[in-house]
């Protein structure tokens, strides 16, 4: 399963309370109100655990965690 699919499943289950709503890879999750600062921290923890990478504090930025695509791209560069 690719990172995008895994991230979407996590976001739907954990951050959207099990919603089956559509998530576009490029959708800005912060602007859409799907995630907030606490949601980003939960995503960072999930990414570290699921993909076996360490996300340093300086990488916890809006650019890296604002959309499914940006998170997938980040995971790809760290793997």
SEMARLO-428013 format. One line per field, with one value per atom (N, C-alpha, C): x, y, z; chain; residue in three letters; atom name. Coordinates in steps of 0.2 Angstrom, whole numbers. Example, Ala and Ser with C-alpha at 12.3 -4.5 7.8 and 13.67 -1.06 7.14 Angstrom:
# residues 2
x <- (66,62,66,64,68,64);
y <- (-28,-22,-16,-11,-5,0);
z <- (39,39,39,35,36,39);
c <- (A,A,A,A,A,A);
r <- (Ala,Ala,Ala,Ser,Ser,Ser);
a <- (N,CA,C,N,CA,C);
//
This chain:
# residues 79
x <- (4,0,4,3,7,5,10,9,3,1,-5,-11,-12,-18,-18,-12,-11,-13,-10,-12,-19,-22,-29,-33,-32,-35,-35,-29,-28,-31,-31,-35,-42,-45,-52,-54,-50,-52,-51,-45,-43,-44,-44,-45,-52,-55,-62,-67,-66,-70,-74,-70,-72,-76,-76,-80,-77,-82,-80,-79,-79,-79,-72,-73,-67,-62,-56,-50,-46,-45,-41,-34,-29,-22,-19,-22,-19,-23,-28,-33,-29,-29,-26,-30,-27,-31,-32,-27,-28,-33,-33,-38,-45,-45,-52,-55,-50,-52,-52,-49,-49,-44,-38,-33,-32,-29,-27,-20,-17,-10,-9,-14,-14,-15,-19,-19,-12,-9,-2,3,2,7,5,-2,-4,-2,-2,0,8,12,19,20,17,18,16,11,9,14,16,21,27,30,36,35,29,28,27,22,20,26,29,34,42,42,49,54,52,56,56,61,61,60,55,53,56,62,65,60,61,56,56,62,63,59,57,53,46,44,36,34,33,31,24,21,15,16,22,24,24,26,27,21,16,10,3,3,-3,-8,-5,-10,-7,-11,-9,-3,-3,2,9,8,14,17,13,15,18,15,18,24,25,31,37,35,40,42,37,39,44,42,46,54,54,61,65,61,64,66,62,63,69);
y <- (-6,0,6,11,17,22,26,31,35,37,41,37,31,27,26,25,24,30,36,42,44,43,44,40,34,29,32,34,36,42,47,53,52,48,47,44,39,35,39,42,45,53,56,64,66,62,63,59,56,51,46,43,37,39,45,48,44,43,40,46,52,58,57,60,60,65,63,67,67,73,74,75,72,72,79,84,90,95,93,97,99,106,109,107,102,99,104,109,114,119,122,126,124,117,114,112,113,112,104,100,93,92,95,95,101,101,107,106,110,109,102,101,94,88,89,84,83,89,88,84,85,81,74,72,65,62,66,64,62,67,66,59,58,52,46,46,41,39,45,44,41,43,40,33,31,24,19,22,18,17,22,22,21,21,19,25,31,37,41,45,50,57,61,67,72,76,81,87,90,96,101,102,107,105,98,96,96,98,98,105,106,112,111,117,117,114,116,113,106,103,95,92,95,92,95,99,102,98,93,89,82,77,70,70,74,74,76,82,84,79,76,71,65,63,57,59,65,67,67,69,70,63,58,51,48,49,47,49,56,58,56,53,51,43,40,32,30);
z <- (0,0,0,-4,-5,1,2,8,8,2,1,4,2,4,12,14,22,25,23,26,26,20,20,24,25,30,37,39,45,47,42,43,43,39,39,46,48,54,61,61,67,68,62,62,60,56,53,56,62,66,61,57,53,47,45,39,33,28,22,17,19,14,10,4,-1,2,1,2,-4,-7,-12,-10,-14,-11,-11,-15,-14,-10,-7,-2,4,5,11,17,21,26,32,33,38,36,30,27,27,26,26,33,38,45,47,43,44,49,49,55,58,64,67,70,74,76,80,84,87,82,77,72,68,67,64,69,75,80,80,79,79,72,67,60,61,64,64,68,73,77,73,69,65,60,56,51,54,59,62,64,67,68,62,58,52,47,46,40,43,50,53,51,51,50,56,57,63,59,62,59,64,62,67,67,73,74,68,65,60,54,53,47,49,55,56,54,48,45,41,40,36,29,26,19,19,24,24,26,30,33,31,26,24,20,17,12,12,10,9,4,-1,-6,-3,1,4,9,13,18,14,9,5,2,-1,-4,2,8,13,15,16,18,12,6,1,1,3,3,10,15,21,21,16,16,13);
c <- (A,A,A,A,A,A,A,A,A,A,A,A,A,A,A,A,A,A,A,A,A,A,A,A,A,A,A,A,A,A,A,A,A,A,A,A,A,A,A,A,A,A,A,A,A,A,A,A,A,A,A,A,A,A,A,A,A,A,A,A,A,A,A,A,A,A,A,A,A,A,A,A,A,A,A,A,A,A,A,A,A,A,A,A,A,A,A,A,A,A,A,A,A,A,A,A,A,A,A,A,A,A,A,A,A,A,A,A,A,A,A,A,A,A,A,A,A,A,A,A,A,A,A,A,A,A,A,A,A,A,A,A,A,A,A,A,A,A,A,A,A,A,A,A,A,A,A,A,A,A,A,A,A,A,A,A,A,A,A,A,A,A,A,A,A,A,A,A,A,A,A,A,A,A,A,A,A,A,A,A,A,A,A,A,A,A,A,A,A,A,A,A,A,A,A,A,A,A,A,A,A,A,A,A,A,A,A,A,A,A,A,A,A,A,A,A,A,A,A,A,A,A,A,A,A,A,A,A,A,A,A,A,A,A,A,A,A);
r <- (Unk,Unk,Unk,Unk,Unk,Unk,Unk,Unk,Unk,Unk,Unk,Unk,Unk,Unk,Unk,Unk,Unk,Unk,Unk,Unk,Unk,Unk,Unk,Unk,Unk,Unk,Unk,Unk,Unk,Unk,Unk,Unk,Unk,Unk,Unk,Unk,Unk,Unk,Unk,Unk,Unk,Unk,Unk,Unk,Unk,Unk,Unk,Unk,Unk,Unk,Unk,Unk,Unk,Unk,Unk,Unk,Unk,Unk,Unk,Unk,Unk,Unk,Unk,Unk,Unk,Unk,Unk,Unk,Unk,Unk,Unk,Unk,Unk,Unk,Unk,Unk,Unk,Unk,Unk,Unk,Unk,Unk,Unk,Unk,Unk,Unk,Unk,Unk,Unk,Unk,Unk,Unk,Unk,Unk,Unk,Unk,Unk,Unk,Unk,Unk,Unk,Unk,Unk,Unk,Unk,Unk,Unk,Unk,Unk,Unk,Unk,Unk,Unk,Unk,Unk,Unk,Unk,Unk,Unk,Unk,Unk,Unk,Unk,Unk,Unk,Unk,Unk,Unk,Unk,Unk,Unk,Unk,Unk,Unk,Unk,Unk,Unk,Unk,Unk,Unk,Unk,Unk,Unk,Unk,Unk,Unk,Unk,Unk,Unk,Unk,Unk,Unk,Unk,Unk,Unk,Unk,Unk,Unk,Unk,Unk,Unk,Unk,Unk,Unk,Unk,Unk,Unk,Unk,Unk,Unk,Unk,Unk,Unk,Unk,Unk,Unk,Unk,Unk,Unk,Unk,Unk,Unk,Unk,Unk,Unk,Unk,Unk,Unk,Unk,Unk,Unk,Unk,Unk,Unk,Unk,Unk,Unk,Unk,Unk,Unk,Unk,Unk,Unk,Unk,Unk,Unk,Unk,Unk,Unk,Unk,Unk,Unk,Unk,Unk,Unk,Unk,Unk,Unk,Unk,Unk,Unk,Unk,Unk,Unk,Unk,Unk,Unk,Unk,Unk,Unk,Unk,Unk,Unk,Unk,Unk,Unk,Unk);
a <- (N,CA,C,N,CA,C,N,CA,C,N,CA,C,N,CA,C,N,CA,C,N,CA,C,N,CA,C,N,CA,C,N,CA,C,N,CA,C,N,CA,C,N,CA,C,N,CA,C,N,CA,C,N,CA,C,N,CA,C,N,CA,C,N,CA,C,N,CA,C,N,CA,C,N,CA,C,N,CA,C,N,CA,C,N,CA,C,N,CA,C,N,CA,C,N,CA,C,N,CA,C,N,CA,C,N,CA,C,N,CA,C,N,CA,C,N,CA,C,N,CA,C,N,CA,C,N,CA,C,N,CA,C,N,CA,C,N,CA,C,N,CA,C,N,CA,C,N,CA,C,N,CA,C,N,CA,C,N,CA,C,N,CA,C,N,CA,C,N,CA,C,N,CA,C,N,CA,C,N,CA,C,N,CA,C,N,CA,C,N,CA,C,N,CA,C,N,CA,C,N,CA,C,N,CA,C,N,CA,C,N,CA,C,N,CA,C,N,CA,C,N,CA,C,N,CA,C,N,CA,C,N,CA,C,N,CA,C,N,CA,C,N,CA,C,N,CA,C,N,CA,C,N,CA,C,N,CA,C,N,CA,C,N,CA,C,N,CA,C,N,CA,C,N,CA,C);
//
